[in-house]
Amino acid sequence: MTRIPSTSALRLLETAVRRRSYSHAATELNLSHSAVGQQIRRLEEDLGRRLFQRQGLSMAPTAEAQELAAAYVAARDTIERTWMRLAQGASQTTVVLSVEPAMARLWLAPRLSALRAALPEIQVQVQTTRDLANFESDNVDLAIRLGGGGWLGIEAEQVLEDDMFPVCSPQLAQARGLARPQDLLAAPLLRDEADSWLAWFKAAGVAGPFTTQGPRFDESGVMLEAAAAGLGVALAREVFVQGDLDAGRLVRLFDVSIPAWPRCYLAWREGSAKKVLVNRLRAWIWEETAGWRRG
């Protein structure tokens, strides 16, 4: 029966594959060059195949060595993720909430004090990311996701049905004389990743040609800061811009709006060990977003 190598032997193999040098692997692992060479030879004898070929001053890993190294890394990462998930799960008062950066800054952050007062028994750990949360590897319990919904293996409910409309600083609106939707054809337009200006112009009944003036931003919050600074007109989600409208930093232009895209969902995985706490946080978010749902 073939002997399965130990974890330490596989770690040594992965290091040698990655460094392509017994000497460099020995330095990283605090071993001697001969100890690395002897371990590789034992692995080759047990496997019955060569794992490295000398190429000049380096040791080139064979396909078999690379496959074993990749398998070791995958297994190591799985163990580390599982350990971290279980270690975090031991704290049944912490709920990890994954939020898109603009949503975190413009909607969630101003409400954190209210959240703490409403749910003092829950320690909310906020993770901001543009990537979709991975409920298995990222230790996430609940996520506010932007997208189209229908994620495999994930429970989700649409939590926002807000609109988008043009906004700018009061000074820019006055200086440009922005009295009609057609006036935006000559104004600098600020764009984010959604870039729904064409849909808005169509809803407003405005024909082109359309301006290409104005910078692009990969984050809505930064775009709204630029709009408040007078750099142009932004097409903003109501849920993101309401605070600036209330404060007078921005003004809404015209009564024409379009449904916001991408849609905003609450997402979670059923069967969580923190189900009770997750449901309490879901209920709080649902109540806080009630004003941005239709029907």
N, C-alpha and C positions, 0 to 999 in steps of 0.2 A: 504494500500500500504506500502511495506517495505521501511523504511527510509535508504537511502544510507549514510554511515558514512562519516564524514569530512576527509579531508587530514591529519589534525593533529591527529585524532583518529587512522587512518591507520598507520601513522608514529609511534605512540606509540605502536600499536600492533606489527609492524615489529621489533621494538627495543626489546620488551618483548620476541618475538619468538627467535630472534638472541641471546639474553643474557640468555634466559631460567630462568629469575629471575625478579620479580617485583622490588626488591630493586636495582639491577644493572641497570635496565631500568630507574628507577626513578633518579638514580645518573647521568646517561648519558644525560637525558632530563632535568635535574635540576628541578625535581618535587618531591613531597612527595610520599612515598610508598602507602599511602591511595589513593592519586589522581590517581595513575596508576591502583590500584585495582578497584576503582569505575568506571573508564573508560572502563576497560575490562568487568566488569559486565554489563554495559550499552550495550556494543557491543554484548555480549552474549544474552541479553534480546531482542535486535532488531533482531538478527539473528535467535534466537530460538534454538541455539546449544551451547554446551560447547566449549570453545576455549583453555582452559588450564586444566591440571590435576596435582595436587600436587604429586611430587615424591621425598620424603625425604625433602631436603632443597631447591630443585629446582621446577620450574613450567614447566611441560612438555607440549609443544604446541600440540594440536590435529592436525589431517590432515587438517581440515578446516582452522585452524589458519595458518598453514604453506602455504596453497594455497593462502589465502588472503595476507600474507606477501610477497610471491613471486610476486603476481600480482601488489602489491604496488611498489615493487622495479623495476619491468619491466616498469611500467608507469612512475615512477620518472626518470629512466634513459632515456626513450624516450623523455620526456619533456626537460631534461638537454641537450641532444644531439641536439634537434631541436632548442633550445634557442641559443646554441653555434654556430650552423650552420647559423642561421639567423643573429646573432650578427657579425660573421665574414663576412657574405655576404653583410653586410652594407658597408664594405670597398671594393669598386669595383676596387681598384688598386692592390689588393693582390691576387696572385694566389698560392695556396698550391700545391706543387709538391712533390709527394711521390716517393722515390727512394730507391732501394736496396743498402745496405751500401757500398759494393765494387764499384758499379757503381757511387755512390755519391762521394766516396773518389778519385777513380782513373780516372774517366772520367769527372764528372761534376765539382768538385771543381776547377781544373785548368782552367775551362772555365767561372767561375762566373764573372770575370771582363769583359770578352768579352760579356757575356749575359747582364750585366748592361749597357754596352756601346751601345749594339744593341737595347735594349728595356728599355730605361730609365723610361718609363711611367708605368712599371710593377714592383711591389714589389714581388719578388719570395720568398716564405717561404718553405724551404726544410725540409721535414720529411724523416728520414732514418728508414727503417724497413724491416725485412725479410718477414713480413706478406703481403698478398695481401691487397691493400688499399680498404677500404669500403667507397664508394663514398657517402653513405647516413649518416653514423655515424662518420666518421673521418674527415669531412670537407675538403676532398681532391678534388681538381679540375682536376688534371692531374697526371698520374702516369707512371713511367718507370717500367714495370713489366717483370720479368723473368718467363717463363713458356711455355705452349703449345698453348696459345690463346683460343678462343672460350668461353670466359666468359659470362655467362648469363646476359643480360641487360646492357652490357658494349660495347662501341665502341672501337675497337683496330686496330692498324696497326703495322706490323713488321717493326721495325726501324733499326735493325742491322742484318746483315748476315755475321758475322765475323768468323774467323777460330781459332782453337787452335793448339798450337805447343809447343815443349819442350823449356824451357829456364833455364839458370843457371847463376851464376856469372862467369866472365871471368877466375878467379883464379881456380874455381872448374873444368871448362872445360879443362883447361891446366893440372891441377894436375891429373885428372882422365883419360886424353887422350881420350876424348869423340869424336871419329872420325867417328863412324858408329852407326846407330840405335841399333845394337846388343850390343854395349857397355853399354847401359842403363840397361841391365839385371843385371849388377853388381853394379849399382849406387844407392844411396839412392833417392827414389822417393817421392816427396811431393804430398800430395793428399788433395783436397778440397771436398765439398759435392758432386760435379758432378762426380769426380773420373772416368775420361774417358780414363785412361791409356790403358786398354785392347783394346778399339777401335782404339787407336793410334798405338799400336803395330801391330794390324791386318793390318791397312793401310800401315804400314812400312814393312810388310812382315816378321815380326819377330815372331818366335815361342818361347814358354816358355822353361823351367820354369821361371816364373816372380818373381822378387824380392818383398819381403814384407817390405823391409827396408824403413825407413823414416816416419816422423810424419804425422798426419792428422790435418786438419784445418777446422773450420766451416765458414771461411770468406776468400775469395780469396786475399784480400789485405794483410792480415797477412801472407798468404802463400807466396806471392811474396816478402815480406820483408825477410822472412826466406830464400828464394832462393837467394836474393841479398847478404845475410850474409854468403852464402856458405854452407848452411845446406843440400842442395840437389837440384834435378832437378824438376821443376814445369811444369805442363802442363797448359799453360796459354792462356786465351782469348786475341786475338790481341788488342781489344779495351782497355783492362785493362793494358796491358804490354807495349804499344807503348812508353809511356813516359820514362820508365826505359831503353828500348832499345835505344832510342835516346840519353839518358844521359850516356850510356855505363855501367850502373850498372848491366845490364843483357845482355846476348847474346843469340841469337836464335841458336838452334841446329838442323841441317838438314833442308831439304826442304819439309819434309812430314808434312802435316797438315790435320785436320779433321774439319768438320763443328762444330761450338761451340754449346753447349747445357748447360742450357736451352736457348731457343730463347728469344730475347729481343723485347718487344712491348711498344708502346705508348698506353695508355688506358685512356678513359675519358667517361663521361656520357653526352649524348645529352640533350639539354634543359637547360644547366647551365645558370644562370643569368650573368655569366662572359664569355660567349661564345666567344666574340670578343677577349678578352685578352688570353683566353685559346688557341684559334686558332693561335694567334701571337706566343705564346710560342711553340706550336706544330711545327709551320713552322720553327722556329729557331733551334729546336732540330733536325728536319728532315734534314735541311741543314748541320748542324754540323756532322751528322752521315752519310752523303752521301758517304764518302770514304770507309765505311764498309758495303755497299750494293752491291750485284751482279746485273749485267744486266744494 
